[in-house]
């Protein structure tokens, strides 16, 4: 699905986001997104460890 996105489309999307949120909010949004991704990965790895423990019993 995302294989057909070219450079022009990415630039247009970035400009729309910049106009919509403004330059001052973007670092705050990026930090929040990074925290959410980090928490998701941590939760997923914890879940994998829990499943491994249950299977070994």
Number of C-alpha atoms within 10 A of each C-alpha: 4 5 5 7 9 9 9 9 11 11 11 11 12 12 13 12 13 14 10 11 12 11 11 9 11 14 10 11 12 11 11 12 12 12 12 12 12 12 12 12 12 12 12 12 12 12 12 11 11 11 11 11 10 8 7 6 5
